[in-house]
Amino acid sequence: MTTTAFDDHERSRWAGRAAAFDGSFALLCAHSAPALLDAAHVEAGTRMLDVGTGSGTVAGLACARGASVVAVDAEPSMVDLARSRLPLADEVLLAALPRLPFESGQFDAAVANFVINHVGDPLAAIGELRRVVRPAGRIAVTLWPDPPPEAQSLWGEVFDAAGVDRPTSVPRVDAEKDFPRTVEGFAGLLDAAGLADVRCETISWVHRTDPEAWWSGPANGISRPGLLMETQPADVIVRIRAAYDELTAPYRDPDGRLALPTAALLASASVP
């Protein structure tokens, strides 16, 4: 199994950005963590692998449940951050899908919180999670759907209002390796990997965050909006910020925080 141009692009986009992620979108991604662990049947004594641990939120919650946790991430700055946050984890290592440095059947469960969005061969990634989990073990993964939910699609409205052109040369998952980012499509991906008892559901919530935190992610190069923002001259950034302030105003609570509706897909299965 080899990496794709999309994998290389994603690695470059996250290089050195652990602090930027931690101060912006980490809280958004954290919402699904309890449901993810429940779907993987993680409890005291479970040997669990957290792939793409980021700032360590999912792994930390698993440790709090009494699980035996190994966490990995493809980005060195994320590994450093997670290590500082996970004193109870067995190991925090640098590793990435679609090839993990573990023996087959080593874990009772494997989870990946919003990681499949960032791999160039999703089926190979799920297959590798299956490989490292023992028979009758569990796999649970989350994914941002397409079309994107309101919180994420708002960025497109901001760029449109500011008159920002979209780049046309951004690497994407090859069409033959992609899948519909829907409940049916995500479940179909796990089915295609040979998993059993496949289930997929939509989790919806309102993400509450400080407006400056929500702005800071893309402003520091995080996600596709960040890729777009970092190529703009200063006068265009001023226009983007003005559009951001105007279009997020209806989402502000009385205390000034944003209340952004969003949703994610949660898929889970057993290893036959």
Helices and strands as residue ranges (DSSP letters): H 5-14, H 18-22, H 26-30, H 33-39, E 47-51, H 57-64, E 68-73, H 76-85, E 91-94, E 107-112, G 116-118, H 122-132, E 133-143, H 150-161, G 175-177, H 183-192, E 196-209, H 211-219, H 223-229, H 234-248, G 249-251, E 258-270
